[in-house]
Amino acid sequence: MASLENPIISHRGATISSMHAEIVTPVARTLTSPQLHDLFDILTHYETYDEVQLFRDPDTIAGYGYPFALQYNPDNTPSYAPKSTVPLLAGVLRSIVLPLPGVRDLPSDFWHVRFQGILSKLGEAELSESYDKGVLGVRKTLATAASAIHESVSRAVLGGVPKGPQRDLFGEYDKSKASDLSRAWDDVVHELTYGTLIDDLFEAATASSNLDDLPPAVLATVDYVIIHVATFMHHVLVLSSEGPYMLRLIEMVHKLIPYSAIRQVLRIGNVATMLNGLTKLLLAKMSMGSISNWIGLTRNADDGMNLLQWIISGVLSADGAEFRKTADSIEKAKDGPPKELLAKIKEYMAKSRSFHDQTRARSFESPTSIISAILHGGADSLTTEQHAQCLEYLSACLAVRDREEITKVLCRHKPDHFTQAIRDVVNSFEPIIRSVHERIDLREHVSSVENILTDFIDTSKPKSKPVPISNVQTSNLKAEDSPTETRAPSIEDYVGLLERARQLVYNLIHDMLNKCPEVAVQYRSYCKQVFKTVSSGQTSVPPQAESSSTSSFESAVEEVQSGGATNNDQSEGTHDVNPMPTEDTPSITGWRKRRGGAGALSSNLQALFSALPSETRARVLTVVDAHAIYLAQLEELSLDRMQHILDDMQPPQSQPERSSNGNTDSGSNTLANSSLQVPEPSRGSRPGSSRSTTAVGLELAKAANSGIFSSPVITASISGPGMFLSRWQQLLDETVVTPAVPGGQPRRGKDVKHALAQGKTVSSATKDAWDPEALTALVESGVPVPPEEERIVVEALGGPFKELVADLVARMEV
């Protein structure tokens, strides 16, 4: 049933076949650099999420390749799949995660016994599908978010970073201009990859804890990252309907973590004694079963749970109790569905994976709701209200089962892979922990982590009073009931949170590098190795590929820049592209950044494209050109939204005039030279913390004097930069869920993304404090829509592309 999760998107405009009919000239076999880049973007986007979805199958992890075992030899040593079935995921793991100091020293059993055992058991548990529940859920939300981020990392690992001239990181960067922050990011990434910036940063962080000692480009890049991370946090916790629910789970876990006990253990001077005490605190199991097993009276008796497992089990159990209440209320409802039909729904849940797949396929193809497919003719007697109750009942029962299965795998499985995996991690990092503990008082940093998490939870709660919404969409409100103010946390609130936390993080980095030189050497070497992986000696595709053909998109760019028509008019026989740049696309600056093509994979993708039949090449080329304009529009929108946030965080008297394309007059910007004044969170600090979060944050942030804010923010931005957010939303919107009524059409994620499953509770302070659907509608106004035919590219080149990546990953050194 993987096809239900990622079907070809329905037509929303002109079809590829109708556009292709207008092509009357031969289609070039060679792609330009921008076209190669956009083809690479499409293929990695869909391939990454397809690989993520494969983990619903318990056998996927066996085909992952090193370090996970395909099978075991007669001598009980593992053998690995020669080619990974999930090459993009495997490539990032091997090139970035496995070389990490500490991780690289993990025993092989950690991967192919403990970690693989946990993932296999979760796959065997067959956790619920969004299609059955009728909502997206937390797992779908987080899986798609991880996929959108992972695909960007995969492109860097496979294609590399284009090499250019050396960048002057001590040049002029106006931190009140989005274009300068974006340029600083590009310059820093380039110098990390090809320059000496890694050594420079390690030396600067070793010498001083003052952020102002870093190059201006690095400081601007920090601001760039903070705004993007703040936007991501806001998107997950505020705009997503699952946000308040996730915040409640985080708060529950945060309250159960024994910070005071951990600080007491860290007071022990002897490293071995300290680690032993910390391990016992978190992992020791005190039960009659564990005692009887230890003295030999029993074997494999249930030895209970350790502290970490108790926290996981307690949170999931309390959460599942709310879903049980929902199911019980439907069973006891006076006018509810007949008991025998509810029993059939429970029987369906106990069936095999193949039966579930067949039922979903029948529901999708009929089409009819999943309830009708489960009950067959029994659903005909249900009223509309009873049918809706059956859907809620199925969703609630699946939610209870999910939590029970996760608890079983992590907390009650024999052998206890989870506990042993934690022990392996502690043992592997022991040399690093030993070095750090001997020279640094970690209690202070544990308090910092506690304060940051407390501040994060407080920041994510509603404001006491609504504040005006200020973003790029407010000037174009169409609906009279569109919100103009909100109590929801704003992007500026999360920027303030990160500003208050960044000096705390930098202090820890400074202490480690300054006092633990052997640890610094390891991590400096690791950073160099990672950026060597993403370096690329090929700056562009071969010259003949750059000049052999001119795409319709490139012609459109030339027309926009020249202000007139080009010779590639449709009347002269060349194909047109849909959509074309209009006044809604202010500029196409992002297109210039994509001249690096697909980096190291440019020639490989060129060969795959050239091998296609002429008709298929034409269809692919049309989609690639449309995708190029889509990416350019996203880049422009992202930059414009970042500029609005920067403008809103300036004092009213210094806010510059904004030009038609969102840029500002640099002559009126005073932010870069202003003093830092981070707004205090409106909520109090957590009782019992060593110091109030506000006091710690303000003291350190003012000392840093290099942040984004220049005055307390009195407006709320609800949209921010980040192209990956739109790609993430695309994956959510394409998710298929069951029809709401018998005989109805399957719904998409965009139809239910604001629905919260019955039984999911949020804190009383957050409930009904804001309307995620109304805010999201405001954010999504003006966001470009991806070409509806992108799956044509995947059908034509997805298989060969996956085989190509699998070959490259198989040759990676491990």
C-alpha positions in Angstrom: 0.0 0.0 0.0 2.9 2.4 -0.4 1.1 3.7 -3.5 -1.6 5.2 -1.3 1.0 7.4 0.5 2.5 9.0 -2.6 0.1 8.9 -5.6 0.6 11.0 -8.6 -1.0 14.4 -7.8 -4.2 15.2 -9.6 -4.2 17.7 -12.4 -4.6 21.3 -11.4 -4.0 22.9 -14.7 -2.6 22.2 -18.1 -1.4 18.6 -18.4 1.9 17.5 -19.5 0.4 15.8 -22.5 -1.3 19.0 -23.7 1.9 21.0 -23.3 3.9 18.3 -25.0 1.6 18.4 -28.0 2.9 21.9 -28.6 6.5 20.8 -28.9 7.4 20.8 -32.6 11.2 20.9 -32.5 13.6 18.1 -31.5 14.4 18.0 -27.8 18.0 18.4 -26.9 19.7 15.4 -25.2 21.8 17.7 -23.0 20.6 19.6 -19.9 21.9 23.0 -18.8 23.3 23.4 -15.3 20.1 24.9 -13.8 18.1 22.1 -15.3 20.5 19.5 -13.9 20.1 21.1 -10.5 16.3 21.1 -10.7 16.2 17.5 -11.9 18.5 16.5 -8.9 16.1 18.4 -6.6 13.0 16.5 -7.8 14.7 13.1 -7.7 16.1 13.5 -4.2 12.9 14.9 -2.8 10.7 12.0 -3.7 13.4 9.3 -3.3 14.1 10.4 0.3 10.5 10.1 1.4 10.0 6.9 -0.4 12.9 5.4 1.5 11.5 6.8 4.8 8.2 5.0 4.1 9.9 1.7 3.5 10.6 1.4 7.2 7.0 0.3 7.7 8.3 -3.0 6.5 10.4 -4.9 9.2 12.7 -6.3 6.5 13.8 -2.9 5.2 16.5 -2.5 7.9 18.1 -5.8 6.8 18.6 -4.4 3.3 20.0 -1.1 4.6 23.6 -2.3 4.2 26.4 -1.6 6.6 26.2 -1.4 9.6 23.0 -3.4 9.7 23.1 -7.1 9.0 21.5 -8.8 6.1 22.1 -12.2 7.5 24.5 -14.1 9.8 27.3 -16.4 8.7 27.8 -19.9 10.2 30.3 -18.3 12.7 27.6 -15.8 13.8 29.3 -12.8 12.2 27.1 -10.5 10.2 27.1 -10.1 6.4 25.8 -6.9 4.9 23.7 -6.1 1.8 26.1 -5.2 -1.1 23.7 -2.5 -2.2 21.5 -0.6 0.1 17.7 -0.5 -0.6 17.6 2.9 1.0 20.8 4.5 -0.4 20.1 8.2 0.4 19.6 7.4 4.1 22.6 5.0 4.1 24.8 7.6 2.4 24.2 10.2 5.1 24.6 7.7 7.9 27.9 6.4 6.6 29.4 9.8 5.7 28.2 12.0 8.6 27.0 9.9 11.5 29.3 6.9 11.7 32.6 9.0 11.7 31.4 11.1 14.7 33.8 10.6 17.7 32.1 8.3 20.1 29.7 7.0 17.5 32.6 5.5 15.5 33.7 3.5 18.6 30.3 1.9 19.2 30.5 -1.9 19.1 29.1 -3.6 16.0 26.5 -5.3 18.1 25.0 -1.9 18.8 24.0 -1.5 15.2 23.1 -5.0 13.9 21.7 -6.4 17.2 20.4 -3.6 19.4 19.4 -0.8 17.0 18.4 -3.2 14.2 16.4 -5.3 16.7 14.4 -2.2 17.9 13.7 -1.0 14.3 12.7 -4.5 13.2 10.3 -4.9 16.1 8.7 -1.5 15.5 8.2 -2.6 11.9 6.6 -5.9 13.0 4.3 -4.0 15.3 2.7 -2.4 12.2 2.0 0.9 13.7 -1.1 2.7 12.4 -1.4 4.4 9.0 -2.7 7.9 8.4 -5.1 6.4 5.9 -6.9 4.4 8.5 -7.0 7.1 11.2 -8.2 9.8 8.9 -5.7 12.3 10.3 -2.0 12.9 9.8 -0.7 12.4 13.3 2.6 13.1 15.0 4.6 10.3 13.3 3.6 11.5 9.9 4.3 15.1 10.7 7.8 14.3 12.1 8.6 11.8 9.4 7.9 14.2 6.6 9.8 17.0 8.4 12.8 14.7 8.8 12.6 13.7 5.1 12.5 17.4 3.9 15.6 18.2 6.0 17.4 14.9 5.1 17.0 15.5 1.3 19.0 18.7 1.6 21.8 16.9 3.4 21.7 14.1 0.8 22.2 16.6 -2.0 25.2 18.0 -0.3 26.7 14.6 0.3 26.1 13.4 -3.3 26.5 16.6 -5.3 28.9 18.5 -3.1 29.3 22.3 -2.7 30.3 24.2 -5.9 33.8 25.6 -5.6 34.3 29.3 -6.3 36.8 32.1 -5.5 37.9 32.6 -1.9 35.3 34.6 0.2 36.2 37.6 2.4 34.5 36.7 5.7 35.6 40.0 7.3 33.8 42.0 4.7 30.7 44.0 5.2 27.5 42.2 6.1 24.4 44.2 7.1 22.6 41.9 9.5 19.3 43.9 8.9 19.2 42.8 5.3 18.1 39.3 4.4 20.2 39.3 1.2 23.3 39.8 3.3 22.4 37.0 5.7 21.9 34.7 2.8 25.2 35.7 1.3 26.9 35.2 4.6 25.5 31.6 4.8 26.8 30.8 1.3 30.2 32.3 2.1 30.6 30.5 5.3 29.6 27.1 3.8 32.1 27.7 1.0 34.9 28.5 3.3 34.1 25.6 5.6 34.4 23.3 2.6 37.3 24.8 0.7 39.0 27.3 3.0 40.5 27.3 6.5 37.4 28.4 8.4 37.2 25.1 10.4 40.7 25.8 11.9 39.8 29.5 12.4 36.6 28.7 14.3 38.2 26.1 16.5 41.0 28.5 17.4 38.6 31.4 18.0 36.3 29.3 20.2 39.3 28.0 22.1 40.7 31.4 22.8 37.5 33.2 23.8 33.9 32.8 24.8 33.0 36.1 23.3 30.9 35.6 20.1 32.0 39.0 18.9 35.5 37.7 18.2 34.1 35.6 15.3 34.3 36.9 11.7 31.3 39.1 10.7 30.2 36.5 8.1 30.0 33.9 10.8 27.9 36.2 13.1 25.6 36.9 10.2 25.3 33.2 9.5 24.4 32.5 13.1 21.5 35.0 12.8 20.5 33.3 9.5 20.4 29.9 11.2 18.5 31.2 14.2 15.7 32.7 12.0 15.4 29.4 10.1 15.4 27.2 13.2 12.9 29.6 14.9 10.6 29.3 11.8 10.8 25.5 11.9 10.0 25.4 15.6 7.0 27.8 15.0 5.8 25.7 12.1 5.9 22.5 14.2 4.5 23.8 17.4 2.1 26.6 16.3 0.9 26.1 12.8 0.7 22.3 13.0 -2.5 21.0 14.6 -0.3 18.5 16.4 1.9 21.2 17.9 0.1 21.8 21.3 -0.2 18.0 21.7 3.5 17.5 21.1 4.3 20.4 23.5 2.2 18.6 26.2 4.3 15.4 25.7 7.5 17.3 25.9 6.4 19.1 29.1 5.4 15.8 30.7 8.9 14.3 29.9 10.6 17.5 31.1 8.9 17.3 34.5 9.9 13.7 35.0 13.7 14.1 34.2 15.6 14.1 37.6 17.8 17.1 36.9 18.6 17.6 40.6 19.7 14.0 41.0 21.8 14.2 37.9 23.6 17.3 39.3 24.2 15.5 42.5 25.8 12.6 40.7 28.0 14.9 38.7 29.5 16.3 41.9 31.5 13.0 42.3 35.1 13.7 41.3 36.1 10.2 40.3 35.0 9.6 36.7 34.4 5.9 37.0 32.3 6.3 40.2 30.4 9.2 38.6 29.6 7.2 35.4 28.6 4.1 37.5 26.3 6.3 39.6 24.7 8.0 36.6 24.2 4.6 34.8 22.6 3.2 37.9 20.3 6.2 38.3 19.0 5.9 34.7 19.3 2.2 33.9 19.1 0.2 37.1 16.1 -2.1 37.4 14.8 -2.6 40.9 12.1 -5.3 41.0 11.6 -8.8 42.5 12.1 -10.2 39.0 15.5 -8.5 38.6 16.6 -9.7 42.1 15.6 -13.3 41.5 17.3 -13.3 38.1 20.4 -11.9 39.7 20.7 -14.6 42.4 19.7 -17.4 40.0 16.3 -18.3 41.4 14.7 -17.5 38.0 15.7 -17.0 34.4 14.3 -14.3 32.1 11.7 -13.3 34.6 10.2 -9.9 34.0 12.8 -7.6 35.7 10.7 -4.4 35.4 11.8 -1.1 33.9 14.6 1.3 34.6 14.1 5.1 35.0 14.2 5.9 31.3 11.8 3.2 30.4 9.5 4.2 33.3 9.4 7.7 31.9 8.6 6.5 28.4 6.0 4.0 29.6 4.4 6.5 32.0 4.0 9.2 29.3 2.6 6.8 26.7 0.3 5.2 29.2 -1.1 8.5 30.3 -1.5 9.5 26.7 -3.2 6.3 25.8 -5.7 6.6 28.6 -7.3 9.6 26.9 -7.8 7.6 23.8 -9.4 4.8 25.8 -11.9 7.3 27.2 -12.8 8.3 23.6 -13.3 4.6 22.6 -15.3 3.9 25.8 -17.6 6.9 25.3 -18.4 5.7 21.7 -19.1 2.1 23.0 -21.5 3.5 25.7 -23.2 6.1 23.5 -26.9 5.7 23.5 -27.3 6.3 19.7 -23.9 4.9 18.9 -22.9 2.2 16.4 -24.1 -1.3 17.1 -21.8 -3.3 19.4 -21.3 -6.1 16.8 -20.0 -3.6 14.3 -17.5 -2.1 16.8 -16.4 -5.7 17.6 -15.7 -6.2 13.8 -13.5 -3.1 13.9 -11.5 -4.6 16.7 -11.2 -7.9 14.9 -9.9 -6.0 11.9 -7.1 -4.5 14.0 -6.0 -8.0 15.0 -5.7 -9.2 11.4 -2.4 -9.6 9.5 -0.5 -6.9 7.6 -1.5 -8.4 4.2 -5.2 -8.3 5.2 -4.9 -4.7 6.2 -3.2 -3.8 2.9 -5.9 -5.5 1.0 -8.6 -3.7 2.9 -7.0 -0.3 2.3 -6.6 -1.1 -1.4 -10.3 -2.0 -1.6 -11.2 1.2 0.2 -9.0 3.3 -2.1 -10.1 1.7 -5.4 -13.8 1.5 -4.7 -13.6 4.3 -3.5 -15.3 4.1 -0.1 -14.3 4.7 3.5 -12.1 2.4 5.4 -15.1 1.6 7.7 -17.2 0.5 4.8 -14.3 -1.7 3.6 -13.9 -3.3 7.0 -17.6 -3.9 7.6 -18.5 -4.7 4.1 -22.3 -4.5 3.9 -22.7 -3.8 7.6 -21.9 -0.2 7.1 -25.1 0.4 5.0 -27.2 0.5 8.1 -25.1 3.2 9.8 -26.3 6.8 9.9 -23.9 9.6 9.0 -23.2 10.3 12.7 -22.7 6.6 13.4 -20.2 6.3 10.5 -18.3 9.3 11.9 -18.2 7.6 15.3 -16.9 4.4 13.8 -14.0 6.4 12.2 -13.3 8.0 15.6 -13.5 4.6 17.3 -11.0 3.0 14.8 -8.6 6.0 15.2 -8.8 5.9 19.0 -8.3 2.1 19.2 -5.3 2.3 16.8 -3.8 5.1 18.9 -4.0 3.0 22.0 -2.5 0.0 20.2 0.4 2.1 18.9 1.3 3.3 22.3 1.1 -0.2 23.7 3.3 -1.6 21.0 5.9 1.1 21.3 6.0 0.5 25.1 6.4 -3.2 24.5 9.3 -2.8 22.1 11.2 -0.1 24.1 10.4 -1.1 27.7 9.2 -4.7 28.0 11.0 -6.6 25.2 13.3 -9.6 25.9 16.2 -9.2 25.5 16.2 -5.5 26.5 17.8 -4.0 23.5 17.0 -0.4 24.6 18.8 -0.6 28.0 21.9 -2.3 26.5 22.0 0.2 23.6 22.2 3.1 26.2 25.0 1.2 28.0 26.8 0.9 24.7 26.6 4.6 24.1 27.8 5.5 27.6 30.8 3.1 27.2 31.6 4.4 23.8 31.7 8.0 24.9 33.4 7.3 28.2 36.9 8.6 27.1 35.3 11.9 26.0 33.1 12.1 29.2 36.2 11.3 31.3 38.2 14.1 29.7 35.4 16.6 30.0 34.4 15.7 33.6 37.9 16.0 34.9 38.2 19.6 33.7 34.7 21.1 33.5 31.9 21.4 36.1 29.0 19.9 34.1 26.5 20.8 36.7 26.3 24.3 35.4 25.6 23.1 31.9 23.0 20.6 33.1 21.2 23.6 34.7 21.6 25.5 31.4 19.9 22.6 29.6 17.1 22.6 32.1 16.6 26.3 31.8 16.6 26.3 28.0 14.0 23.5 28.0 11.9 25.4 30.5 12.2 28.6 28.5 11.3 26.6 25.3 8.1 25.3 26.9 7.1 28.7 28.3 7.8 30.4 25.0 5.5 27.9 23.2 2.5 28.7 25.4 -0.1 31.3 24.5 0.5 35.0 25.2 -1.6 36.6 27.9 -2.9 39.2 25.4 -3.3 39.0 21.6 -0.8 41.0 19.5 -1.1 42.2 15.9 0.0 39.9 13.2 2.7 41.4 11.0 3.9 39.4 8.0 4.1 39.5 4.2 0.5 38.3 3.8 -1.4 40.8 6.0 -1.6 43.4 3.3 -3.4 41.0 1.1 -6.1 39.6 3.4 -9.0 38.4 1.3 -11.4 36.9 3.8 -13.1 39.2 6.2 -12.7 36.7 9.1 -8.9 36.3 8.5 -7.1 36.9 11.9 -5.3 40.2 12.4 -4.0 39.4 15.9 -3.2 36.3 17.8 -2.2 34.9 21.2 0.0 32.3 19.5 3.8 32.4 19.9 5.4 34.3 17.1 8.6 33.5 15.1 10.2 36.5 17.0 9.4 34.7 20.3 11.4 31.6 19.1 14.2 33.9 17.8 14.4 35.4 21.3 14.5 31.9 22.8 17.4 30.9 20.6 19.2 34.3 21.3 18.9 33.6 25.0 20.3 30.1 24.5 23.1 30.6 22.1 25.6 32.1 24.5 25.0 29.1 26.9 25.8 26.7 24.1 28.9 28.7 23.0 30.1 28.7 26.6 30.0 24.9 26.6 31.8 24.8 23.3 34.5 27.2 24.6 35.0 25.2 27.8 35.4 21.9 25.9 37.8 23.2 23.3 39.8 25.3 25.8 40.1 22.7 28.6 39.9 19.4 26.7 42.4 19.7 23.8 42.4 16.0 23.0 38.6 16.2 22.5 39.0 19.3 20.3 41.5 17.5 18.1 39.0 14.7 17.5 36.1 16.9 16.6 38.3 19.2 14.4 39.4 16.2 12.5 35.8 15.0 12.2 34.6 18.4 10.9 37.3 18.4 8.2 36.3 14.9 7.2 32.6 15.8 6.8 33.3 18.9 4.8 35.7 17.0 2.6 32.8 14.7 1.8 30.7 17.5 0.6 33.5 19.2 -1.4 33.3 19.0 -5.1 36.0 19.7 -7.6 33.5 20.0 -10.5 32.1 23.5 -10.5 29.8 23.0 -13.5 28.7 20.5 -16.1 30.9 20.1 -19.2 31.0 23.2 -21.4 29.1 21.5 -24.2 26.2 20.8 -21.8 26.1 24.4 -20.7 25.7 25.9 -24.1 24.2 23.2 -26.2 20.5 24.0 -25.6 18.5 26.8 -24.1 15.6 25.8 -21.9 12.3 27.7 -22.0 13.0 28.7 -18.4 16.4 30.2 -19.3 14.7 32.1 -22.1 12.1 33.4 -19.7 14.8 34.7 -17.4 16.5 36.5 -20.3 13.2 38.0 -21.3 12.5 39.2 -17.8 16.0 40.7 -17.5 15.9 42.3 -20.9 12.4 43.7 -20.6 11.4 42.4 -24.0 10.5 39.3 -26.0 13.1 36.7 -26.9 13.5 34.8 -30.1 12.2 31.7 -28.5 8.6 32.6 -28.9 6.1 29.9 -29.1 4.9 31.1 -32.5 8.4 30.3 -33.8 8.1 26.7 -33.0 9.7 26.2 -29.6 7.9 24.8 -26.6 6.5 27.2 -23.9 6.7 26.5 -20.2 3.9 26.6 -17.7 3.9 28.7 -15.6 5.9 31.6 -16.9 7.5 34.3 -14.8 5.0 37.1 -14.1 4.7 40.1 -11.9 4.2 37.7 -9.0 7.8 36.5 -9.5 9.8 39.7 -8.7 13.2 38.3 -9.7 14.9 35.1 -10.5 18.1 35.5 -8.4 17.8 31.9 -7.1 18.3 30.6 -10.7 21.8 32.1 -10.7 22.7 30.0 -7.6 21.8 26.9 -9.5 24.5 27.1 -12.2 26.5 24.5 -10.3 24.1 21.9 -11.6 24.0 18.6 -9.7 27.7 19.0 -8.7 29.6 15.7 -8.8 26.5 13.9 -10.1 26.0 16.3 -13.1 27.5 13.9 -15.7 25.7 10.9 -14.2 22.3 12.6 -14.4 23.1 13.9 -17.8 23.8 10.3 -19.0 20.5 9.1 -17.4 18.5 11.9 -19.1 20.2 11.4 -22.5 19.3 7.7 -22.5 15.6 8.4 -22.3 13.4 8.2 -25.5 12.8 11.5 -27.2 9.2 11.8 -26.1 10.0 11.0 -22.5 12.8 13.6 -22.5 10.3 16.2 -23.7 7.9 15.4 -20.9 10.7 15.4 -18.3 12.1 18.7 -19.6 8.8 20.4 -19.4 8.4 19.4 -15.7 12.0 20.4 -14.9 11.5 23.8 -16.4 8.3 24.3 -14.4 10.0 23.1 -11.3 12.8 25.6 -11.9 10.3 28.5 -11.8 8.7 27.0 -8.7 12.1 26.9 -6.9 12.9 30.4 -7.9 9.5 31.6 -6.6 10.1 29.8 -3.3 13.6 31.4 -2.9 12.2 34.8 -3.5 9.3 34.3 -1.0 11.7 32.9 1.6 14.0 35.9 1.3 11.1 38.3 1.4 9.7 36.7 4.5 13.1 36.8 6.2 13.3 40.5 5.4 9.9 41.2 6.9 11.0 39.5 10.2 14.2 41.6 10.3 12.2 44.8 9.6 9.7 43.9 12.4 12.5 43.5 14.9 13.9 47.0 14.3 12.8 50.1 16.3 9.9 51.8 14.6 11.9 54.9 13.9 14.6 52.9 12.1 12.4 50.7 10.0 13.4 51.2 6.4 11.3 51.8 3.3 10.6 48.5 1.6 10.9 48.3 -2.1 8.6 46.4 -4.4 10.7 43.3 -4.2 11.0 43.2 -0.4 14.5 44.6 -0.2 15.3 47.6 2.0 17.2 50.8 1.7 20.5 50.1 3.4 20.9 53.8 4.3 18.1 53.6 6.8 19.2 50.4 8.5 20.8 50.9 12.0 20.3 47.3 13.3 23.8 46.1 12.7 25.3 48.6 15.0 22.5 48.6 17.6 22.7 47.1 21.1 21.0 43.8 21.8 17.7 43.9 23.8 16.2 40.5 23.8 12.5 40.6 24.9 11.7 38.7 28.0 9.3 35.7 27.8 6.0 36.6 29.3 5.9 33.3 31.3 7.8 32.7 34.6 10.6 30.3 35.1 10.2 26.8 36.4 10.0 26.5 40.2 13.1 24.9 41.6 15.5 25.7 38.8 18.9 26.9 39.9 18.4 30.3 38.3 15.5 31.8 36.5 15.6 31.3 32.7 14.9 34.9 32.1 17.8 36.1 34.3 20.3 33.7 32.7 19.2 34.5 29.2 19.1 38.2 29.5 22.4 38.4 31.3 24.3 36.3 28.7 22.4 37.7 25.7 23.2 41.3 26.6 26.9 40.4 27.2 27.0 38.8 23.7 25.7 42.1 22.1 25.6 40.6 18.6 22.1 39.3 18.1 19.2 40.1 15.9 16.9 42.1 18.1 17.2 45.8 18.7 14.0 46.4 20.6 11.2 44.5 22.2 8.9 43.1 19.5 5.2 44.1 19.7 4.0 42.4 16.6 3.9 38.7 15.6 5.3 37.2 12.5 3.7 33.9 11.6 5.6 33.1 8.4 9.3 32.9 7.9 12.0 31.7 5.5 12.9 28.2 4.5 12.3 26.5 1.2 12.3 23.1 3.0 9.1 24.1 4.8 7.2 24.2 1.5 8.7 20.8 0.5 7.7 19.4 3.8 4.2 20.8 3.4 4.0 19.2 0.0 4.6 15.8 1.4 1.9 16.3 4.1 -0.6 17.6 1.5 0.0 14.6 -0.8 -0.7 12.0 2.0 -3.9 10.0 1.2 -6.4 9.4 4.0 -9.7 7.5 4.0 -12.9 9.1 2.6 -15.0 10.6 5.3 -18.3 9.0 4.1 -19.2 5.8 2.4 -18.8 6.2 -1.3 -16.7 9.3 -0.9 -13.4 10.1 -2.6 -10.1 9.6 -0.7 -9.0 12.8 1.0 -5.6 14.4 0.9 -3.5 15.6 3.8 -4.3 19.2 2.9 -8.0 18.3 3.7 -7.3 17.0 7.2 -4.0 18.6 8.3 -5.8 20.8 10.8 -7.8 17.9 12.3 -6.7 16.5 15.7 -7.5 12.9 16.5 -10.2 12.4 19.2 -8.5 11.7 22.5 -5.4 13.9 22.0 -5.4 16.4 24.8 -3.5 19.6 25.2 -2.9 21.8 28.2 -5.8 23.9 29.3 -3.7 27.1 28.7 -3.1 26.1 25.1 -6.5 24.8 24.2 -8.5 27.1 21.9 -5.8 29.8 22.4 -5.4 30.1 18.6 -6.7 28.6 15.4 -3.9 26.8 13.6 -6.1 26.4 10.5 -6.7 30.2 10.2 -3.1 31.0 10.8 -1.9 28.4 8.3 -4.3 29.7 5.6 -2.8 33.1 6.1 0.8 31.8 5.9 0.0 29.7 2.8 -1.5 32.6 0.8 0.8 33.4 -2.0 2.9 30.3 -1.6 3.7 28.8 -5.1 2.3 25.4 -5.9 4.7 22.7 -7.1 4.2 21.4 -10.7 1.5 18.7 -10.5 3.3 16.4 -12.8 6.6 15.9 -10.9 5.9 12.2 -10.5 6.5 11.8 -14.3 10.1 12.6 -13.6 10.2 10.0 -10.9 8.6 7.4 -13.1 11.1 8.0 -15.9 14.3 8.4 -13.8 13.6 7.3 -10.3 14.7 3.7 -10.7 18.0 4.5 -12.5 18.7 7.3 -10.0 18.3 5.0 -7.1 20.5 2.4 -8.7 23.1 5.2 -9.3 23.1 6.3 -5.7 23.2 2.8 -4.4 26.4 2.2 -6.5 28.0 5.4 -5.1 27.1 4.5 -1.5 28.4 1.0 -1.9 31.8 2.4 -2.7 31.9 4.7 0.4 34.6 4.0 2.9 33.2 2.9 6.2 
